[in-house]
């Protein structure tokens, strides 16, 4: 079914328009948008890795929530800015401006429904800046809209205890952590007989890159023909289940925190006031 990993009762598109209109306290209901991509992840993982991870983690997080925390998932964004992988078959990439418009217009639709809290859980490392730009634009348009873009992996999770020090520093794509969590979420799509170890060379400036990752622009093909940038060889399903469980727990807490959060509201409209030609808002009134 379309809801995938998400509990059916937490999947917003399954509601009718009248059910959505009747939802209580829409202003504090959290709408979650999983964002992934369709791009090569080496010869051992499917091209849907980022979408599977985003949708899977969000679904497992929503399943943990008590009924008292209102939150719903939207359909995941399955296509992203993946041009660093366009040399490989299976990669479907869209322009950054297209993705920016897509996320912004989805956000406008969420706002128009009466919701005021949007969480974007992005699992593709090549597009966090686009998500941040969309969030800022939506905030400028609507001073009472809380839009939070966040990377799926940037919450407390168990992955670190399974990774080598080299993997922690240099893995960037289709490595240990992604392979392990795919073993938990979609084991039939993992083909370990084709996995290899492949790292990018360490960047030759500790000033510009203290951990050794490439500090300049790159494409996956720059580092070899496999598409892997990391070491997936020692990943196991048990590790993946532990990593997934820890991510789901963190995201469930994050969604709960966002539901209860009271954030700054700005009453003056900012969008469309010609800031580029000198329109400046006056001082904030004192108490």
C-alpha positions in Angstrom: 0.0 0.0 0.0 1.0 3.6 -0.5 1.7 4.3 3.1 4.6 1.9 3.1 6.4 2.0 6.5 4.1 4.6 7.9 1.1 3.5 10.1 -2.0 4.0 7.9 -3.7 6.1 10.6 -0.7 8.5 10.5 -0.7 8.9 6.7 -2.3 12.3 5.8 -3.2 11.4 2.2 -5.5 8.7 3.5 -7.8 11.2 5.1 -10.6 12.9 3.3 -10.7 16.7 2.9 -13.5 16.8 5.5 -11.5 14.8 8.0 -8.5 17.1 7.5 -10.7 20.2 8.0 -12.1 18.7 11.2 -8.8 17.9 12.8 -8.4 19.6 16.2 -5.5 21.9 16.9 -4.0 21.8 13.4 -1.6 24.6 14.4 0.2 22.2 16.7 -0.1 19.1 14.5 3.2 18.1 13.0 3.3 17.3 9.3 6.3 15.3 8.4 7.7 15.3 4.8 10.3 12.5 4.1 12.7 13.6 1.4 14.9 11.1 -0.4 16.3 10.6 -3.9 16.7 8.1 -6.7 20.4 7.6 -7.3 23.0 4.9 -7.5 24.2 3.5 -4.3 26.9 1.1 -5.6 26.4 -2.4 -7.1 25.0 -3.8 -3.8 22.3 -1.3 -2.8 19.1 -0.1 -4.7 18.8 3.3 -6.2 16.0 4.1 -3.8 18.2 4.0 -0.7 17.6 7.6 0.5 13.9 7.4 0.0 13.7 4.0 1.8 15.6 5.4 4.7 13.6 8.7 5.0 10.3 6.9 4.7 11.3 4.0 6.9 12.7 6.1 9.7 9.7 8.5 9.7 7.3 5.6 9.6 8.9 3.8 12.5 9.1 7.1 14.5 5.4 7.8 13.9 4.6 4.2 15.0 6.2 5.0 18.4 4.1 8.1 19.1 1.3 8.1 21.7 -2.1 9.0 20.3 -2.0 12.3 22.2 0.8 13.6 19.9 -0.9 14.6 16.6 1.4 14.0 13.6 1.0 12.8 10.1 3.3 11.9 7.2 3.1 13.1 3.6 4.2 11.0 0.6 8.0 11.0 0.4 9.8 13.1 -2.2 11.4 10.4 -4.3 13.5 12.6 -6.7 16.1 15.0 -5.6 19.2 16.9 -6.7 21.5 14.0 -7.5 23.7 15.2 -10.3 26.8 14.1 -8.5 25.6 10.6 -9.4 24.3 11.2 -12.9 27.2 9.2 -14.5 25.5 5.9 -13.3 22.4 4.3 -14.7 19.4 4.4 -12.3 20.1 8.0 -11.1 17.2 10.3 -11.7 18.1 13.9 -10.9 16.2 17.2 -11.0 17.5 20.8 -10.9 18.0 22.4 -7.6 15.5 25.1 -8.5 12.9 22.5 -9.3 13.4 20.8 -5.9 13.3 24.3 -4.2 10.0 25.1 -5.9 8.6 21.6 -5.1 9.4 21.8 -1.4 8.2 25.4 -1.2 4.9 24.7 -2.9 4.3 21.6 -0.7 4.9 23.8 2.3 2.4 26.4 1.0 -0.1 23.6 0.6 0.5 22.4 4.2 0.1 26.0 5.4 -3.1 26.5 3.4 -4.6 23.4 5.1 -4.2 25.2 8.5 -1.1 23.4 9.7 1.7 25.5 11.2 4.4 22.9 11.9 6.3 21.2 9.0 9.2 18.9 9.6 11.3 17.9 6.5 13.3 14.7 7.2 15.9 14.6 4.4 18.0 11.5 3.8 20.0 12.7 0.8 23.3 14.4 1.6 23.4 16.3 -1.6 20.4 18.6 -1.0 20.2 19.9 2.6 20.9 23.4 1.4 17.9 23.3 -0.9 15.7 22.2 2.0 17.1 25.1 4.2 16.4 27.6 1.4 12.8 26.4 1.1 12.3 26.6 4.8 13.6 30.2 5.0 11.4 31.2 2.1 8.3 29.8 3.7 9.2 31.5 7.0 9.5 34.8 5.2 6.1 34.4 3.7 4.4 33.2 6.9 5.7 34.5 10.2 3.7 31.9 12.2 5.0 28.9 10.2 7.5 26.7 11.9 9.5 24.8 9.2 12.3 22.6 10.3 14.5 20.9 7.7 16.8 18.3 9.2 19.1 15.5 8.0 17.8 12.0 8.9 21.1 10.9 10.4 21.7 14.1 12.4 20.0 12.9 15.6 21.3 10.6 18.3 21.6 7.1 16.9 23.6 3.9 17.3 25.5 3.8 14.0 28.7 5.2 15.5 29.4 2.2 17.7 29.6 -0.1 14.6 31.8 2.1 12.4 35.6 2.1 12.2 37.4 5.3 12.7 38.2 5.5 9.0 34.5 4.9 8.2 33.5 7.7 10.6 35.9 10.1 8.9 35.7 9.3 5.2 32.5 7.3 4.4 30.1 9.4 2.3 27.9 7.1 0.2 26.7 3.5 0.3 29.0 2.6 3.2 28.5 0.7 6.4 25.6 2.6 8.0 23.4 2.8 4.9 24.0 -0.8 4.1 23.1 -2.0 7.6 19.9 0.0 7.8 18.9 -1.3 4.3 19.4 -4.8 5.6 16.7 -4.0 8.2 14.3 -2.0 6.1 14.5 -3.8 2.7 16.8 -6.9 3.0 15.7 -8.2 -0.4 17.3 -5.2 -2.1 20.8 -5.8 -0.7 23.3 -7.8 -2.7 26.4 -8.1 -0.6 28.1 -10.4 -3.0 28.7 -7.2 -5.2 29.9 -4.9 -2.4 33.4 -3.5 -2.4 35.5 -1.1 -0.3 36.2 2.2 -1.9 37.2 5.5 -0.4 37.9 8.9 -1.8 41.5 10.0 -1.3 42.1 12.1 1.8 41.9 15.8 1.1 45.4 17.3 1.2 44.6 20.2 3.5 43.9 19.8 7.1 43.0 23.5 7.3 40.2 23.2 4.7 39.2 19.6 5.7 40.1 18.5 9.2 38.6 15.1 8.8 40.0 14.5 5.3 36.7 14.5 3.3 36.8 16.2 0.0 36.4 19.9 0.6 36.0 20.7 -3.1 33.1 19.9 -5.4 33.0 16.2 -6.5 31.1 13.6 -8.4 31.0 9.9 -7.4 32.7 8.9 -10.6 35.8 11.0 -9.5 36.5 8.3 -6.9 36.1 5.1 -9.1 33.6 3.0 -11.0 31.8 1.3 -8.1 29.8 4.3 -6.9 30.6 3.4 -3.3 32.5 5.8 -1.0 33.0 3.8 2.1 33.3 0.3 3.5 30.0 -1.7 3.6 31.6 -5.1 4.1 31.0 -5.7 7.8 27.4 -4.4 7.9 24.8 -6.8 9.4 21.0 -6.9 9.7 21.3 -6.9 13.5 23.3 -3.7 13.4 20.7 -2.2 11.0 17.8 -3.0 13.3 19.6 -1.4 16.2 20.4 1.7 14.1 16.8 1.9 12.8 15.4 1.6 16.3 17.7 4.3 17.7 16.8 6.7 14.8 13.1 6.1 15.2 13.3 6.8 19.0 15.2 10.0 18.4 12.8 11.2 15.7 9.7 10.2 17.8 11.1 12.5 20.5 11.8 15.2 18.0 8.3 15.1 16.7 6.9 15.2 20.2 9.1 18.2 21.0 8.0 20.0 17.9 4.3 19.4 18.8 4.8 21.0 22.2 7.0 23.8 21.0 6.0 27.4 21.2 8.1 29.4 18.7 8.5 33.0 17.9 5.7 34.5 15.7 6.2 37.4 13.4 3.0 39.3 12.6 4.3 41.7 10.0 4.4 40.3 6.5 7.9 40.1 5.1 7.3 38.5 1.7 6.6 40.8 -1.3 7.6 44.0 0.5 10.5 44.8 -1.9 13.4 44.3 0.5 15.7 44.2 -2.5 14.9 47.8 -3.3 15.2 49.2 0.2 12.1 48.3 2.1 13.1 47.8 5.7 10.8 46.8 8.6 10.8 49.2 11.5 12.0 48.4 15.0 10.2 45.7 16.9 7.8 47.4 19.3 8.9 47.2 23.0 6.9 45.6 25.8 
